Amino acid sequence: MRKKMICGLVSLLLASMVAGCGAAGKPQAAGEAETGTQSGVPAVSLPERIWPAEEESEELQMIEAAQIEGVDREMWLWRTQQPVPKKDPLEALLEDPYGDYREEGGEIAFVADGPVMDGGYNEAVYKGIRMYALAAGISFSYYSTDADTGESAGGFEELVMRAVDGGADVIVCSGYDFQEAVGTLQEDCPQVSFLLIDGVPVGEDGEPVVIRENVHCVAFHEEQAGYLAGYMAVLEGYRSFGFVGGREVDSVIRYGYGYLQGIDDAAADMALTGVEVKYGYVETFQPSEEIRERISGMFAEGTQIIFVCGGSLYLPAVEAAEAANGRLIGVDMDQNVLSDCFLTSAVKGLDDAVIISLDDYYASGKKWSEEFAGKLTWYGVENHCAGIPTFGTAWRFAHVTMENYYEIYKRMKQGEISVSDETDVRPSLSVAVAYF
């Protein structure tokens, strides 16, 4: 059984990331580290100290010792106090020296609605899977829809069935498109556990059905992240805003409506007039020339900064922004690394929520605990799972300090600032919004 101590080490590292979330108010019972075997692989005992013979060179002894069966070379170097090249601990967590990744047939399977390494949503989910699986020594695979169309030739249910047929124990499904597939397969495949991100099981009519014991669902208060991004952009000095959302699904709507509320509150707090927003959806998460032209047109009309929300829409957005010297707000994960045109990103703790969920599954004996089985768990500012990036090179604000941000964040966390998560009704605003 995988102990929660494994995930605890990973979560400590995640806490240094953009919005590393805690266990949603759930006590995290850490177990003592086990010795013996894990995944059927015998544990290797390293020598406490290996001293080179006086007549042989230190370099030769180092090489020979590193070839001892089962001894990791870098661990041996550390034990013998030899210099070890420094690595970013988060980057090191994503390396796979023992071959835990499999093209098919992994114990943990990720099914994605589009490219896995998409620079956004799917990549954030996959990062959580990799971090947990590599830390715990568990095999994992991914299965994805067509990279160009975002569609599966046999449908999303067939995509999930590929993972089931491959022998996956737990299948992580990312996004809205897998709700119906999980709604059907949770009963047809009771031997498999499902983790459904940003959705709940639905029937053929699109209406929610009972969440079975082999399913755990995760959702986020995206409106809180959108609010913080919008509020801080106003404080930075922007007055003309845009929002281009992908498909009009709940998570995207929450991001957008939270963004509008943040802009509106900041404008009111600063007694500003003339703040305006252009707001709309393009009904796809796939990039296109039409989307680039739309965003270019918004910049040409005077829009200063645009929140681009969904899938690979950032690709045409970056092209348009760089040509117009405009600014963007990214989504889901810190997208500043993609282009200098990003001011910040509205992020949610996808990777950490995945780690917390997988940790629960393995710590409970390869099943969901009573707190997770058949349940939907929400993550937001209360557990540090919504916000904007603040570490490393992510902070690009010139006129706003991190202290300004943390003050707003603290007020939201303490309940002084309330952000509506309503998706059926547009928020009531004082700033001018032109919907398209």
N, C-alpha and C positions, 0 to 999 in steps of 0.2 A: 504494500500500500504506500502511495506517495504521501509523505507527511507535509503538513502545511508549512513546515520550516523551509522547505524548498522554495515555495512561492514567496515566503517572507523575504528571502534574500533578493529575489527578483523585484518584489514590490518596493523595497527600499531604494533600489536603483531607479525604478520608475518614478518615485516621489520627486526625483530631481528633474524630471521632464516637465513638459508644459503644464499638464493638469493631471498629475498622477492621482487617481482616485483611491480612496480607502474602501473598506469592505462594506459600504452601504449600511453602516450602522450595525453590521453583524460582527460579533466577537470572533476574532481570528485565533482559534486555539492552536498554538504551535506545539508540535511534537518534538521529542528529542531526536536528534539525528541517529539513523539506524546504521548498524554495521552489517556485514554479511552480503547478501545479494540484492540486486535491484534489476528488475526486468530479466531475471535469469542470468545476469552477468556477475561472476564472482568479483567481490571487492578486492582491490589490489592494495597491499600494505607497502608503502614506500619506506625505504631505509631511513632511519632517523638522521644518519650522517654518512656520507661516503667520502673517505679521505684518499686522495691520490697517493700512490707509492712514490717515495722520494726519487727513485731512479727514473721514473717516467714523467713525461711532461703533463702539466695540468690540462692542456688542451686535449691530449689524447685520452686521458682519464675521463674528461667530461663527455667526449664523444662515445666512449665505450659504455659509460654508465647510463647514458641516455638511450642506449640500445637494449638495456635490460628489459625483458619481456614484461609488458604491462605497465611500465613506468613512463609517464608523460615527461617529455624532455624539459618543458618549461617548469613543471613542478619540481623536477630534479634540480634544475638550476636554482630555483628558489630555495630549496632545502640546503643546497651547498653554498648558498649566499653568493652565487655568481650573478652578474648583472643580467636582468631580464628586460627586453625592450618594452617600453611603456605602451599600453593600449588603452583606448577608450573603453571603459567597462561595459557600456551599453553596446558598442560595436562588437566587443568580444562575445557578448551573450548571443549574438546572432550568427556566429560562426558554427560550423557543423563538422568538427573533426572526426566524430565517430559515426557519421553517416546516418543520422536519425531521419533525415528527409528521404522519402521514397516517392518515386514517380506515381505509383499506385499502391494501395494496400496498407496505408499507414493506420495506426491505431486511432489517431486523431485525424479527421478529414475536414478540410475547409472547402466549402462550395461557394463560389463567388459569382455575382451577376455582372461579369465583365473581367477585364484584365486584373490579375492579382496585384501586380506592382503598378498601381495606377497613380501613385503620388498623392493619394488621398484616402478615402474611406476603406477600400478593400486592403490596401497596404497596411493601414493601422490595425485592422483586425488580424491580418496575417502576422504582423509583428508580435502581437500578444500570443498567438498560437506558437510561433517559433520560440519566443522567449521561454514560455512554460515548458514546451516539449524538450528543448535542448537542455534546459536546466535539470529537468527530471529524467532525462534519458528515455523518452517515449517517441516512438516512430510517428511521423506525420506525413500527410500528402495533401495536395490541393487539386480541385477540379473546377474548371471555370467555363463560362459561356464564351461564345465567339468574341474575340477581341475587337472586331470591327463593328459588329452589329449589337453586341451586348445581349444576344439571344442564344438560346440553346436549341440545337437542331431537333432534339426530341422533347423539348420542354424542360422546365425546371425540376419537375418530379423525376424525370429520367436521369437528370444530372445527379440528383441526390441518390438515386438508386445505384449509380455507378460506384459511389462511395460505400453504400450498403453492401453491394456485391463484392467489393474489394475487402470486406471484413472489418470495416471501421467500427470501433466501439462507441465513439462519440463524434457527432457531425456538427460542425459549426456552420450555420447558414447565415449569410450576410444580406440583410435587407428585405425590403417589402416584397420582392418577387417570389420569395420562398415561403410565404405565409400559407398559401394553399397546399403546396407540396408537403409541408410539415403537418398541416391539418389532416391530410390523408394518411401519410406514412407513420404518424405517431401511433396509429392503431394497427396499421398493416405490418409494422416492423417494431414490435414491442421489445425486441432484444437489443435495439439500438437506442442510444440517448441522443437528444438533439439540444443544441444551444442556438436559439433563434435571436439574432441581433436586430433591433429596431423593427419588431413585428410581433404578432401573436398568431397562432394557428387560425385559419379561416376555412370555411367550406367553399363549395363550388359557387355559391351565391355571393361570396365575398364577405359574409357575415362571420364574426368571431365564433369559434366553437370552444368547447371545454378543453383546457390545457391538461394533457395527460401527465402522469407521474414521470414519464421518461423525457419530458420536455422542460427546459428552463428558458425563460425569455428575458431579454435585457432591453431597456429603453432609457433614453436620456432627456434631460431638460435642456434641449438645444436652445430654447428661448433665452436661457440665462447667458449662454456663451454669445449668442447674437446680440443681446442687450449690451454686454460689456464691450464688445467690439465697436458697436455703434456709438455708445456713450464716449468711449475714449477717442474715437475719431473726431467727434465734435470738439472735445477738449483740445485736441491737437491743432484744430483750426480749420477743418474742412466744413464746408457749408452746402455743397451740392453733391448728393449721394445717389448711388444706384444699387439695385439688387437684381441679379439675374439668377433665378433658381432653375433647377432641372425639372424633374417631374413634380407635379403638385401633390406630394405625399406628406404625411403628417410631420416627419422629421424635418423636411425642407421648409415647410410652412412655419414650424416653430422657430427655426433659425431666422427666417425672414421677419416674422412678426415681432420676435424679440429684438431684432436689429432696429426695426421701426420704433419700438418703445424706448430703446436706449437713446436713439437720436432725439426723440421727442422730449424725454426727461432732461437730457443734457442741455438742449436748447432752452427749455424752461428755466433750468437752474442758472443758466448764464444770461437769461433775459434777452435771447437772440431773436431776431426777425429775419425773414428771408431764407431760412433753411428749407431746402427742397429735396425730394427723393423721387427717382423714377424706379418703378417696382413692377416686376413681372416674372413669368415662368416661360421656359422654352420647350417643355414637355419631353425632354430627353436628357440623358446623362452623357450622351456621346458628342464629341466635338464635330463642328461643321463650319464651312465657309460662311453660311448664313448667320451663325452665332457670332463669328468674328466680326462680320459686317455690322451686326446690331450693336455690339459693344463698341466698335469703332465709332459708330454714329452717336452713341451716348457721350463718348469723350468729346467728339466734335461739337456737340451741343452744349458743352460746358460742364458736364459731370466730372467731378474731381476724383472721386474714389468709388469703386464698385465692389460690392460683396458678391463673389461668384460662388454659387452654392450647389455642388453636386457633381459626382463622378469625375469625368475628364474634361469638364467645361473650362477648367483653368487653362487648357492648351490654347484654344483660340483667344481666350481672355488675355493671356500673357503676351501673345503676338500683338494684339490690339493695344494693350497698355504700353508696351515698349515703344511702339511706333508713335503713340500720342503723348509719351511722357506722362502717362496717367498712373494712378495708384490702384492697387487691388487689396481686398481682404480675402484671405484663404479660408478653408473650411475643413473641419474634422480633425486634421493634424496640422502641425506647423509646416506651412508651405513656403516659408521665407527662403528655404534652401533652393527653391525652384527658380526664383527670379528676384532681382533687386526691386522690382516694382511692387512687391507685397509689403504693405505697411505692417500688417499683423495677420492673425488668423483666429477665427472663432473655432475653438477646439473642444472636443469631448473625449473622455478617457476610454476610447474603444479598446486599446491594447490592454489597459489595466483591468477593465471590466471582464475581458476574456480570461485573463490570468486568474482573477478572483473566482470566476465560474468554474474553470477547469480544476482549480485547486480544490474547490468544494466537491467536485465529482470524484476525484481520485482519493481525497481524504475520507470520503464516505464509502469507499469500497467499490468504485466504479458505478456509482449511481448518484443521483442528486439527493442532497440532504432534505430533511423535512422542510427546511426554510426555503429551499430552491425548487423542489419537485412540484411541477404543475403551477409554478408561480411566475409572476412578472416583477422584476426588480428595476427600480428607477434610480438613476445616478445623476447628480448635479453638483451644485456648489457646496452642498452640505457635506459631501464626501470628496470634494476637490476634483470633480469630474466634469467641470465646465469652466471655461475661462479663455484667456489669451496667453500666448507664450511669454515667459518672462526671463528665461535663462539663456546663457550663451550669447550668440549673435542675433537672437530672435527679437530683441527690443530695438525697434527702429524709430520710436517716437523721438522727436527733437524738442518738443515743448511740454511734454507730459512725463512725469516721473513714475517710477514703479510705486512710490508711496501714494501718488494720486490713485493709481489703479487699485492698490490693496485697500485703500479706504473705501472705495465703491464696492469692492468685492466683499469686504467685511460687513458693510451695511446690508448687502444682499443676503449674506449667510446668516446674519442675525435677525433677518426678517423685516428690517427697516425699509428695504426696497422690495417691492413685490412685482414680479413679472408674470403677466397672464400667459398660460399655456394653451389658451383657447385657439383652435384651428378652424372652427366653422364660421367665425365672425371676425372681420377685420378689426384691428384695435382702433379705438377712438384716439385721434391725434390732433395736435395743434399745428404741426408742421405740414407743409403742402406736399401731398403725395400724388403722383401721376401714375396710375396703374395701367399696365399694357398686357 
